[in-house]
Amino acid sequence: MLVKEGITELTTAQLKSAMDKVEEELHAIIFMYKMDKSRYGRIIEEKENDVLEGQDTFPKTVADACWVLSRWKNKYGNKDTRLTEANNGMAFVTTCSAKKG
C-alpha cells in the first residue's frame, strides 16, 4: 500500500495511518466472511476469484461492505432458500435396523 503511494521513509503518523487502513480493510473482509453463506456465498466466491486474478475487489470499509451486500442479488433472487449455493441438491440418508433378540 505504501509502495503504491511512493512512500519509502515512514513517519510515525504515516505508519499509524497505514495500519489504520489495513485494520479497517481486515474488519470489512471479516464482516463479509461472517455473512449468511446461503445468501452471500456466491459474492464471496467471486471476490476470492478476483483476488486470484490479481484484482482486489473486496470492499475496503465495513460501510462499503454493507452497501454491496444490501444490493447483492444472487442468481436465485434471494427468494428460495432451497436453491442456493449452500444447498447443491445432495442429500444423505442414514438407516439402521434394530434386531430384537
N, C-alpha and C positions, 0 to 999 in steps of 0.2 A: 504494500500500500504506500509506504513512504518512498520507495524507489520510483513508483509511478509519478509521484509529485516532485521528484528530483531532489529529495532531501537525503543528504548523506551524513551530515553532522547534526545530531539531535540536541535540542534544548530540552530541559525538563518539561516545559509546557507542551512542546510538540510530542514528546513521548506520552504524556498523560492524555493528550487529545487522541493520539493514535490508539492507545489502549482502550479509551472510552468507546471509540468507533468499533473496535474489534469486539468488545463486550456487548455492545448493542446488536451487532450482527449475530453474535452467538445466541443471544436471547431470542432473536427473530427466528433463527433456524430451529432452536429447541421448541419454540411455540408451534412452528409448522409440524414438527415431528410428533407433538403431543395431541394433534387434532385427530378426530374420528377417522380411522383408516378406511372404513367402508364408504365414507362420503368424500374424503380428500386424498385417498391413497394414490389416485392417478396423477394428481398435480405434483405430489412429492416425487413420484417416479419420473415425471417429465423434467423436474428441476434437477434431479440427480443425473439424468441422461445429458442434460445441457452442460453440467459440470464436466462430465466425461468428454464432451466435445470441445471443451475449452471456453465455454460461456457460463459465467456465474449469473444465473437469473433468479437466485433466491432473494427474497425481499431483504432490505438492509436494516429495517426497523420493525418492531412489533406492530406499530401502526400501519405500516405498509403491508405486512403480512395479513392483518385483519382486513384491510381493504381488498386485497387479492382474494382471500378466502370467502369474503362476503359476496363476491361477484362470480365465484367459480361455479361452473356448471359442468358436471361430468357427463359422459356420453349417455348415461341413463336418466338424466334430467333431475337427479336428486329426489325422485319420487318413489320408486320401488326399491326398497332396501333388499329385496331378494336378488335383484340383478345388479350386483356391484362387483368390483374387482376383488373384494374380500370374500365373496361367495362365488366361486367359479363353477358351481354345479356339481362338485364332487360330494359324495355322501358315503359314510361308513356305517355299517350296522354290526353290532356285536350280539351274537346269540349264545345262549348256553342252555344246556339241558341238564336237568337235575334228575338223578336216578334215585328212586326210592328203594330202599332195600332192607 
